[in-house]
Amino acid sequence: MLLSVAWLLHKTLSLAGLVIALAGVALFGWHFVRINALAARGDTSEIPPESWRGTGARYGLLLLAVGVALALASVILGAILPGRY
């Protein structure tokens, strides 16, 4: 029974890592495009540093890192656990 719970944890970590990483990419992209669109209305055609280093971009990158860490933990757990069948 403990092995079944461990495999369920492996699958949950894998799916949660994927969902969180994709949410982080989406959040980063939304903030990046939004700030660049606002800057394009102005005089300069530069990419403002806030689009990379702003609060929304940092939070998106943090979510991406957490998602990758969960997916990596899932891979490590899957390598440690014995065969499922």
C-alpha positions in Angstrom: 0.0 0.0 0.0 2.9 2.4 0.8 4.3 1.7 -2.7 0.9 2.6 -4.3 0.9 5.9 -2.4 4.5 6.6 -3.4 3.6 6.1 -7.1 0.5 8.3 -6.7 2.8 11.0 -5.2 5.1 10.6 -8.2 2.3 11.2 -10.6 0.9 14.1 -8.6 4.4 15.8 -8.5 4.8 15.3 -12.2 1.4 16.8 -13.1 1.6 19.6 -10.6 5.1 20.5 -11.8 3.9 20.7 -15.3 0.9 22.9 -14.5 2.9 25.2 -12.2 5.7 25.6 -14.8 3.3 26.4 -17.6 1.5 28.9 -15.3 4.9 30.5 -14.6 5.6 30.8 -18.3 2.2 32.3 -19.0 2.5 34.8 -16.2 6.0 35.9 -17.3 4.9 36.2 -20.9 1.8 38.2 -20.0 3.8 40.7 -18.0 6.6 40.9 -20.5 4.2 41.5 -23.4 2.1 44.0 -21.5 5.0 46.1 -20.4 6.5 46.1 -23.9 3.2 47.1 -25.4 3.0 50.0 -23.0 6.6 51.0 -23.9 5.9 50.8 -27.6 3.3 53.6 -27.2 6.1 55.9 -26.0 9.0 57.5 -27.8 11.6 54.8 -27.4 11.7 51.4 -29.0 13.7 49.9 -26.2 12.7 47.0 -24.1 12.3 48.4 -20.6 14.1 46.7 -17.8 10.9 46.3 -15.8 9.7 43.8 -18.4 12.5 41.4 -17.3 13.0 42.5 -13.7 9.5 43.6 -12.7 7.4 42.0 -9.9 5.2 40.1 -12.3 8.2 38.7 -14.3 10.0 37.7 -11.1 6.9 35.9 -9.8 6.5 34.1 -13.2 10.1 33.0 -13.1 9.7 31.8 -9.5 6.6 29.7 -10.5 8.6 28.3 -13.4 11.5 27.3 -11.1 9.1 25.7 -8.6 7.4 23.7 -11.4 10.7 22.5 -12.7 11.8 21.5 -9.1 8.6 19.5 -8.6 9.1 17.8 -12.0 12.7 17.0 -11.1 11.5 15.6 -7.7 9.1 13.4 -9.6 11.8 12.1 -11.8 14.1 11.3 -8.9 11.2 9.7 -7.0 10.4 7.6 -10.0 14.0 6.5 -10.3 14.2 5.5 -6.7 10.9 3.5 -6.5 10.9 -0.1 -7.6 8.8 -1.2 -10.6 5.2 -0.5 -10.6 4.0 -3.9 -11.6 
